[in-house]
Amino acid sequence: MSQATPMRKRHQFNSRMTRIILLISFLFFFGRFVYSSIGAWQHHQDKKAAQQSSQVTEPQVRTEQN
């Protein structure tokens, strides 16, 4: 009976630590996802703006092929 109490406390400690570690891991994962999403969106906007400015400054010349 004397060993049951420490095992129960150890089990509670292990499950609490597991939850804390999983929560921290999830926060890191979510943070990286948000960071990469912002970077990808900015890159997309820059690329779209570069395409629009190149179309305005350099009109494409079409050549007719037979």
Buried (B, 14 or more C-beta within 10 A) or exposed (E): EEEEEEEEEEEEEEEEEEEEEEEEEEEEEEEEEEEEEEEEEEEEEEEEEEEEEEEEEEEEEEEEEE
